[in-house]
Amino acid sequence: FFRIHPKGHGSVVIDEHGLKANSLVTYYRGEVYPAWRWCEKLDAIEYVQKELGLRPNLPDFYNMAMERPMKDPRGYSLLFVDASRKSGLGSSFSHSCSPTCEVRVDA
C-alpha cells in the first residue's frame, strides 16, 4: 500500500502474473445502515457541526452504498456502509478512473 493525497491508499500487485479473475483482494468493513437511518445520521452530524461552529473535514475513509436489485425476491433495498469507525483496508483504497477491481457483496 502507498499513500494517496488527500485521502486513501493505492495498492500494487507485485506478482508478475497479477491476480486471477474474481480473486478476493480484501474485505470492505464498516457499520451497515438502512437508507433512512443513514440520512438521519448525516443530518445529525451537520446539525452538530453548525451548532458548535465546526467545519466538515475530509477523513481518510470512504462510505459505500449497496443496492439490492429490483428483481430480488426479498425486494429492492439500499444500504450504506460507514467505514468511519469500524473499517478495514478495503475502505481506504483510492478510487480510480481506470479501476482494476470491484466491490462485491458477500453476505
C-alpha positions in Angstrom: 0.0 0.0 0.0 1.1 3.6 -0.6 -0.4 6.9 0.5 -2.6 8.8 -2.0 -3.2 12.5 -1.1 -5.6 13.8 0.1 -7.1 10.6 1.3 -6.9 6.9 0.6 -4.3 4.3 -0.3 -3.2 2.8 -3.5 -2.1 -0.8 -4.0 0.2 -2.6 -6.3 0.3 -6.3 -7.1 3.9 -7.4 -7.2 3.4 -10.9 -8.7 4.2 -10.6 -12.4 1.1 -12.7 -13.3 -1.2 -10.3 -11.3 -4.3 -11.7 -9.7 -6.6 -14.3 -11.1 -10.0 -13.0 -12.1 -12.6 -12.9 -9.2 -9.8 -13.1 -6.5 -10.6 -11.6 -3.1 -8.3 -8.7 -2.5 -9.7 -7.6 0.9 -12.9 -7.1 2.8 -14.7 -3.7 3.0 -15.8 -3.4 6.6 -18.0 -0.9 8.4 -21.3 -0.3 10.1 -24.3 -1.0 7.9 -27.3 1.4 7.9 -30.6 1.4 6.0 -31.0 4.5 3.9 -33.4 6.3 6.3 -31.0 5.9 9.2 -28.0 7.0 7.1 -29.8 10.2 6.2 -30.7 10.8 9.9 -27.0 10.3 10.8 -25.8 12.8 8.2 -28.4 15.3 9.3 -27.4 15.0 12.9 -23.7 15.4 12.1 -24.5 18.5 10.0 -26.6 20.0 12.8 -23.9 19.5 15.5 -21.3 21.0 13.2 -23.4 24.1 12.7 -24.3 24.4 16.4 -20.6 24.1 17.5 -19.2 26.2 14.6 -17.2 23.2 13.3 -16.3 22.9 9.7 -16.5 19.5 8.0 -13.2 17.7 7.4 -12.2 15.1 4.9 -11.4 12.0 6.9 -9.4 9.1 5.4 -12.3 6.7 4.6 -15.0 6.1 2.0 -18.5 5.2 2.6 -20.3 2.8 0.2 -23.8 2.3 -0.9 -25.0 -1.3 -1.6 -28.1 -1.8 -3.7 -30.2 -5.0 -3.8 -31.7 -5.3 -7.3 -35.4 -4.8 -8.0 -35.7 -8.4 -9.2 -34.5 -9.8 -5.9 -37.4 -11.8 -4.3 -36.8 -10.0 -1.0 -37.5 -6.7 -2.7 -35.4 -3.6 -3.5 -33.2 -2.2 -0.8 -30.4 0.3 -0.3 -27.9 0.0 2.5 -25.0 2.3 3.4 -21.7 1.0 4.9 -20.0 3.6 7.1 -16.3 2.9 7.4 -15.5 5.9 9.6 -15.0 4.0 12.9 -15.0 0.3 12.1 -13.2 -0.3 8.9 -10.6 -2.5 7.1 -8.0 -1.8 4.4 -10.7 -2.0 1.7 -12.3 1.2 2.8 -9.1 3.2 2.2 -8.4 2.1 -1.3 -8.5 5.0 -3.7 -11.0 5.2 -6.5 -9.6 5.1 -10.0 -10.5 6.4 -13.4 -9.3 3.0 -14.7 -10.3 0.6 -11.9 -8.8 -2.9 -11.8 -11.1 -4.3 -9.0 -14.7 -4.0 -7.9 -16.7 -4.3 -4.8 -19.0 -7.4 -4.5 -21.4 -8.2 -1.7 -20.5 -11.4 0.2 -23.0 -11.9 2.9 
